[in-house]
Amino acid sequence: MPESRVLVIEADAARAESLRAILEFVDYRASVVADAGEIGVAEHRPQDWLAVIVGDTPAEPLDAFVSWLRRDPRHPPLIVPHAQHDALMQRYGLDASACLPLDFPVRYHQLSELLKRAALVQMAQDAVRPVACGGPSGNSASVRRVRKLIEQVAAFDTTVLIAGESGTGKEVVARAIHERSARRDQPFVAVNCGAIPSELLESELFGHEKGAFTGAITARRGRFEMADGGTLFLDEIGDMPLSMQVKILRVLQERSFERVGANRSLHCDVRIIAATHRNLEDAIVKGTFREDLYYRLNVFPIETPPLRERTEDLPMLIDDLIGTLERTGHGSVRLTADAINMLRRYHWPGNVRELSNLIERLAVLHPHARVDAASLPARYCVDAPAVEIAQPLRREATGGTVCEMPVAQPAYTVPTLVADEMPDLLASDTLPPEGVNLKDHIEAIELSLIRQALDQAGGVVAHAAKLLNTRRTTLVEKLRKYGLTREANGDMPEALAS
């Protein structure tokens, strides 16, 4: 998680705003909705929130949400009004650690303590958890490149920094490295640096001695000790406070640390793999990340591609996800070719995590049935491009799961708006009386900016991508989408140059 996120479900606007203010005061990020039906579970997983605060809200959507939440044994605890605590705990079948009482009006000291308890529960659950270790699924060039990097670095104890958007499978890559290394029989310990309150992070990583602070009634090993001989995965290290970055740097340099409250150093034999969704170079400029730590971590960088840049992998990913559902007894489903083609056009903000949630949702809604494009949730029904190219279908079977899929990815087409129409359209941001086609308007703006960036960069894609603050691979895909090739654009002979 990028920050320690707390979900607030509260229909009373004044009370919701009060909760948001208190949470932000104690350094938590609040996501506020009036009722649970507003939560898009397709792009979320229960672990995305440290806790869920439930106030005055409609019962029916809340029941459905809690039912979804409880499907994951590591779901965050509910924090509920004290007067309703016993009834809700019995209604949802929750134990005392998963349903915490809160007094209203809210006192920030009590809420802060409850959130610390929630963090401790999450730490215990996340200490060593099973994660798929086969590496990222797919056969696209970007995924093959990631798998090659995994094979190259696995045999060495080199520190690895994995970058990529949330939901792209950074932990899958980290575990694949561990499983292919000489440390495979030793622990793989994961810790989310953005999910743990800053005041608890040092104790969590390095452990503490008895009496080191209030509540430390026994000595406790930290994650470095737990991972001794194996691999420590520091997820979302870009969210680590500067004070902790100094101590992590020392461990990387000296391979030793002290427990909180101790006066002797402990040696650790740990391989470090770090991951982040942030641009750490930008964070260095802003002063939120140490430059010396960045260079210690960035020995061997790996970037996980977002799903929207490798939609040709969708059939294989869908097949793998359905196979996992079947093996774990969570049902099955089939997707037709038109459904898969429809999903190719979706932008996938939640990446593979969102796809996994969608497949599980479809398996519940349409058990052992064939799902076509018309049966997909509305958010995934993207308008078709202006011209579609018919493609033959082939059938693949893996582990008993069968998907129909196109032989090749649908080709992009040039948008309806051509360059000559753009100046008039872009000259004003005023909506004309006859209205405007928003999709075409946005594409026209994007195409105009890409052309300008290519002009300024002399047609070199890598330089143009920097001007647009985007990845080179993303820009290459957009060049193909808009037909900006050497053949199509004589005025840009280097448009596809690296």
N, C-alpha and C positions, 0 to 999 in steps of 0.2 A: 504493500500500500504506500502511496506517496506520503500521506500523513496519517496520524492516529485519527481515524474517521469514526464518527458516531452518527448513527441514523436516528433522527427524531421524527416520530409519527404523532402529530398533534394538530387537531382541527382548530383549536382556539388560537387565533393569530397572535394575540398579545402574549399568551403563555409560550407559544412556539418561539417568538422573537426573544423572549426573556431567556429561554433555554439556550438559544443560539449565542446570545451575548455571554452567558456564563461559560459555555463550552469554549468559546474563543478566548475568554479571559484566562482559562487554565490550559491554553495551548492545544486545544483539540479542534478538528475541523468538523463542522456540523453540516449534515445533509438533512434538510427539513421538508417533510411532505405532510399534507393534511390528512390523507388516509393511505393505507397500505396498497391500495389499488393503483396508486401513482408510481409505484416502484417498478422499474423495468427489470424484472428478474432475469431476462434473457442475457443482459450484459453484466450481470453481477454474480458473485458467489457469496455464500454466507460469511466467509472469512474476510470480505472486503470491509467489514465494520468491526470495530473493537467492541461495541455494545449497541443495543437498540433501545432507545427510550420511548416508552409507549404512554401516551397521555389520553386525552379525550378524542376518540376516533371511532368510526363505524366498525361494528363487530365482524361483519361478514368478510370484507376484504382483509381484515387483520387475521382472521382464522386461516384464510388461504395462504397468507404470507408466512405465518408461523409454521404452517404445515410444510411449506417449501423450505423454510429455514431449518427445520428439524431433520430434514433428509440428510443433512451433513452432521455427523456426530461432533464436529468441532465448531458448531455454530456459536455465534456470540451470545452472551447472556442478555435477557430482557431486563430492563430497569423499569418498574411499573409503580403506579401510585400505591402507597402503603395500604390504603383502605381496600384495594383490589388485589393485593398480593396473593393472599391464600387462595382466593377464588380462581385467579388466572393460573397460578401454579398447578392447581388441581385440574383445571380445564384443559391445559395443554400438556399435562403429564411431565412437568419440569421439576428437577430437584432444586434444592436451595441455592446451589452454585450457579444455576442457569436462570434464576428468576430472583432479582434483587429488589427490595422495597425502597422507595424514595418518598420523602415527605414533600408535600406541596403546601405553601409556596417553597420553591427549591432554595436550599442553602448551598452555596458553592462548596463549602468544606465537605458536606456529606456527599455531594455528587462527585467531587474529586476523589474521595476515598473509594466510592463504588467503582469508579473507572479504573483506579489502581488495582482493585480486586479483579476486575475484568481482564486487565493486562496480565496479571499473574496466572489466571486460568488459561489464557491464550498461550503464554510462554510454556506452561506445562504440557499443553496439547501439541505445540509445535516443535518440541525439543528434538525428536527424531521421528519424522513422519514418512510413510512410504510414498514415493513419487515414481512415475514411470521413468525408466532409465535407458530406454532404447534410443534416445535422441529424437530430434524433431522429425515428424512424418512429412513426406512429400518428395517430389522428384523435380522440383523447379531448380533453376541454376543457383538461386540464392540459398536454398536449403542444402543442396549438394555442397556448396562452398562451406556452409557452417559445419556439416558433417566431416568434411575434409580437415577443417581446422581442429575439430574435436580429436580426430585421430592423430593429428600432428603433435598436439600439446599434451595428450593424456599421459604419455610415458614419462614426462618430465614433471618436476615439482614446481614448475614455473607458476607464478601468480597470474591469474586470468581475470580480466575485467569484461563482463558481458553487458552490453548496452542494448536497449530496445524498448519499445513501448510496453505498457502494462498489458499482460495477457498474451504475449508473444512466445512464452515458453522459456524464459531465461533459466528458471530452476531445472527444467527438463535438460537443458544443455549442461548445466553444472553437474547434475547427477550422472549424465552420460560420460562426462570427463572423469568423474570419480570411479565409475564402474569399469572404465577401461584402463585405469591406472594401477600401479602396484599397491595402492592403498585400498583396493576394492573390498578387502575383508575387514577393514577397520571402519569406524563410525563415519557417517556423513551427517553432519549436524547443520541445520539451517536456522538462521535467525533473521527476522525482518527488522532492520534498524529503524524503519519508519513507523513500526507498529508499537514500539515500546517507549513509554514516557522517558524523557531524558534523564530524570532523576533515578530511574531504575536500570538504565542501560549499562552502566559500569558494573553494577553487581551482577547483571545477567550475563555479561561477557566474561568477566574475570572472577566471579564468585565473591563471597565475603566470609569473614571470620565471625564467630559467635560474639555478639555484643558490639559489632561494628557500627550499628545504628539502631534506632528504636524499631523493635519488631524482629531483629536478627537473633532469634533465640537459639539457633544452631548454626554451625558452619555450613556453607553450601558451595558446591563446585559450580564454576561458570562454564559457558559454552566452549571456551578454549580448552579447558581440562577435559570436558566431555568428548571433544573431537581429537584428543591426543592420539597421534599415529594415523589419523584419517584426514578428512577434509572439512573445513569450516566454510559454509556458504553465507556470506554477508549480503543479504538481499537489501535493495534500496539504500545502498551506502551513501548515496547523495543526500539523504535526509538526516544523516548523522550530525549531531551538534559539533561545532568546532572544538569544544573542550574534549570530546571523545576522539576526534580525529587525531589529536596529538598523541593520545595513548595508543591508538591503533598503529600509528606510524612507528612508535617505539617497539611495539611487538614485532612488526615486520622487519625492523632493523636488527633487533637484538634477540628475537625469539624467546623473550622472557617477559613476565608480568608479575604483578602483585595482586593478591586478593584485596578487596576493600577491607581496611582495618588491619592488614598484615604488615609486617616489617621485613619480610624475606621474599626473594624473587623465586618464581617457579619457571622452569624451562618447559617449552612446549614444542612438540614436533607436529606441526599442523600445516597443511597446504591451504592457502587462502584463495577462494574464488569469490569475487565481488560482482554485484550486479546493480544496475541503476536504470531508471527510465529518464533521468535528467541528462542534460548536456553539461558534463562536468567542466568543460573548458569555459562555458558561459558562467558557471557557478564560481569558478576561480576569479574571473573578471569582477563579478559582483561581490566577492569576498566571503562567500558562504562555503567554499571548499578549498582546502589547503592544496597549493600547487605541488609541494613536495610529496604529499600522500598520493596525489593523482599519478605522479610518475612512478611511485612505488607499486601502485596497483595496475597501471596500464602497461604491464610488461608484454602481455599477449592479449590484445583486444579481440573480441568476437561481437559482432552485431547481429541480433536476431531480427529478421525482416518482418514487417507487419503483414497481416493476412491479405490486405487489399493489394499488396504488391506481388502476391504469389497465388492468385486465385486459381491458377492451373492445378494447384495442389488440393483444391476442395474435394474432388471425388475420393482421393486417397485418405484425406483427413476424415471425411464423413464415414468412409468404410471402417477405418480404425476405431472411431468413436462408437459406431454401432456395434462393432465387435466387442469392445470393452463393456458396453451395456449388457450384451448377451452373456458374456463370461461372468459378470457380477450379478446376474439374475435380475436386472432392472428393465427387462423387456427388450423389444426390438421394433424396428420400423424400417421402411424402405423409401427412398427418394427417387422420383422419376427424373428423366433427363431435363424436362422443362423446369422442374423445381431447382435442380442444380444450376442450370443456366441462369435462372432468376437470382439465385444466391451469389453468382459471380458478379452481378451488377451492384450488389450492396457494398457499402463502404467499410463495414466491419470495424467500428470504433473500439469494440471490446476484443478484437482479434480472436485467436483460437479459443480463448476462454468463453467468449460469447457464442462461438459456434458449438462448443461442447454443451453449453446450457440450452441452446436451441434444439439440438438433437435429443437431449434428454426430455425436453418439454414435448417434442413431437412424439416421442415414444410413449409418453403418458396420454397425450390427446388422441393418438392414432395407433394403439398397440397392434403390432404385427400387420400393419396396413401399408398401402402404397400412398405416399403423400405427393401430390402434384403441386404446381405453382399456385393454383387457386386456394390450396389448403394451408399455405404458409401464413404466419402472422402478418398483419398489414404492413408493419415497418420494413419487412423484407421484400415487399412487392414493389420493386423499382421499375419505373417506366422503361420500356425496351428502347434501344437505340434506334435511330432513324432507319437504318438498313441492317438487316440481319442476314448472315450467311448460313444457309442450311448445312448441317454437318451430319455425317453418318454416325451412328451410335455403335458402341461396342459394350459388351458386358464383361464385368470382372467379378470374380468371386474370391473372397479371402476369409478364411475361418468361418465359412457358412453364410457370410454376408454378401449380398449381391446388390450392386449399384449399376444403373444404366448411366453412361456418361458420354459426352462428346469426345471424338478422337482428338480434337484440337480446341484450344481456347477460342471463344468468339472474337473475331477481329473487331478492332475499333473503327469507327467511321468518322469522317470529317463532320463537324457540327453544321447545323442548318445555316447559321450565320457565317458569311464569308467576310474576308478582311475588308472589302470595300464598304460593307454596311456598318463597320464598327465605329468610325468617328462620330456619326450622328447619334448612335446609341449611347456612346460613352461620354458625350459632350455634357450631359446633364444628369443629375441624380433625381430629377423631378419625374414623378410618375405621369405619363401622358394620359389624356382622357380615355383613349381607347385601350389602355392597359398595356402590359408587356409580358412576354414569355420569360419568367424569372430564370428558368434553367438555361435557356439560350443566352440571356443577358449575362449571367454569371460566367458561362463558358466563354463568351466574347471578351469579357474583362480578363479572364485568365489567359486566353490566347494572346491578347494584346500585350500583357505584361511579359509573357514568355518570349514573344518576338522582340520586345525591347531589351530584355535581358540578354538574348542571344546576340543582338546587334552590339550591345555594349561589350560583350565578352568575345567578340570576334567569331562567334559561332562555336566556341568551345563549351561543351555541355557542363563540364566540371566547374568552370568559372561562372557560368550562368546560374547554376544551382546555388552557388554561394550568394549571388546577388538576390536570389529568391528565397534564401534561407530554407532550402529543402535539400533532400538527398539527391545525389546524381541519378540513382536508379529510379527514383520517383519522377524526376524530370524526363528521363528517357522514355518512361511509360507514357507520359503526357505528350511527348513529341510524336510517339506512335499514334496516340489517340487522335491528335489533331492533324495527322498526316504531314508533319514537318520533317520531311526526309530530304536527302540530297536531290533525289529525282523530282520531288514535288516543289522544291524551293530553290530555284537556281540562284536566288540572291543570298542564300545561306549555304554555301558549299561545305561548310564545316559543321552543320547543324547536329550531326551525330558523332562528332569527334569527341574523344575522351578528354 
